[in-house]
Amino acid sequence: MRWTRGAEKQVELIKRARSARDIRGLDDARETAARLAALNVKLPTRAGASGRLFGSVGPGDIANAVRAAGGPALDKRRIEVPNPIKTIGAHQVRVRLHPEVTATVDIEIVGT
């Protein structure tokens, strides 16, 4: 890539976005895991009368709900949803914060 003022700004934006997503070290990952464990995450979504969702809840929805609940900004690629969430109620998902640290987040899906 040739050096220009625009290219320099673009590289700087990419670096800032990457550093905001990345968790620096093991201590930071453990601190983030403790913050995630203490969160009360509620995710309102459309559901039918029987409690089944219209669609499913994915990692992107979970990342946005954690951020809205006052938690850290998570990369949706680090959120592990074992089975698609298609019902209202309490669910647990895992977040890979560091190769040695995995956090569990309790999420309550609320029908609207």
C-alpha positions in Angstrom: 0.0 0.0 0.0 1.4 3.4 -0.9 1.8 5.9 1.9 -0.8 8.7 1.8 -2.5 10.7 4.5 -5.7 8.7 3.9 -3.9 5.4 4.1 -2.2 6.5 7.3 -5.5 7.3 8.9 -7.0 4.0 7.7 -4.1 2.0 9.3 -4.5 4.0 12.5 -8.3 3.2 12.6 -7.6 -0.5 12.1 -5.0 -0.5 14.9 -7.4 1.2 17.3 -10.3 -1.1 16.5 -8.1 -4.2 16.9 -6.7 -3.0 20.2 -10.2 -2.3 21.5 -11.2 -5.8 20.7 -8.1 -7.7 21.9 -7.6 -8.5 25.5 -4.0 -7.7 26.4 -2.9 -10.4 28.7 -3.8 -13.2 31.1 -4.5 -10.8 34.0 -6.7 -8.7 31.8 -8.6 -11.8 30.6 -9.2 -12.9 34.2 -10.5 -9.5 35.1 -12.8 -9.4 32.1 -14.1 -12.9 33.0 -15.0 -11.7 36.5 -16.8 -8.7 35.1 -18.8 -11.0 32.7 -19.7 -13.4 35.5 -21.2 -10.6 37.5 -23.3 -9.2 34.6 -27.1 -9.6 34.4 -27.7 -9.8 30.6 -31.2 -9.6 29.3 -31.9 -9.8 25.6 -35.4 -8.8 24.4 -36.4 -10.4 21.2 -39.6 -11.3 19.4 -41.2 -14.6 20.4 -44.5 -16.5 19.9 -47.0 -17.4 22.5 -45.4 -20.8 23.0 -42.0 -19.3 23.9 -40.3 -20.0 20.6 -38.4 -17.2 19.0 -39.0 -15.9 15.5 -35.5 -16.8 14.3 -32.6 -17.4 16.7 -30.1 -15.5 18.8 -26.6 -15.5 17.5 -23.2 -14.3 18.7 -23.6 -10.8 17.3 -26.9 -10.3 19.2 -25.2 -11.6 22.4 -22.2 -9.3 22.0 -24.5 -6.3 21.6 -26.6 -7.3 24.7 -23.4 -7.7 26.8 -22.3 -4.2 25.7 -25.8 -2.8 26.5 -25.7 -4.4 29.9 -22.5 -2.5 30.8 -20.1 -5.2 29.9 -16.9 -5.0 27.8 -17.0 -4.9 24.0 -16.7 -8.5 22.9 -15.7 -9.8 19.5 -18.6 -12.0 18.3 -16.1 -14.5 16.8 -15.0 -15.3 20.4 -18.5 -16.2 21.6 -19.4 -19.9 21.5 -23.0 -20.8 21.2 -23.2 -24.6 21.2 -26.7 -24.9 19.9 -28.8 -22.1 18.3 -30.8 -20.3 20.9 -34.5 -20.5 19.8 -36.4 -20.3 23.1 -37.0 -17.7 25.7 -35.5 -18.3 29.2 -32.0 -18.6 30.7 -29.1 -19.7 28.6 -25.4 -19.9 29.1 -22.7 -19.1 26.5 -19.0 -19.3 26.6 -16.6 -16.6 25.6 -12.9 -17.4 24.8 -11.1 -14.4 26.2 -7.5 -15.8 26.2 -6.1 -19.3 25.3 -6.1 -20.0 29.0 -9.3 -18.2 30.1 -12.8 -18.9 29.1 -15.8 -17.0 30.7 -19.4 -18.2 31.0 -22.1 -15.6 30.5 -25.6 -16.1 31.7 -28.2 -14.6 29.3 -31.9 -14.3 29.8 -33.9 -14.2 26.6 -37.1 -12.2 27.1 -39.9 -12.3 24.6 -41.5 -9.1 23.5 
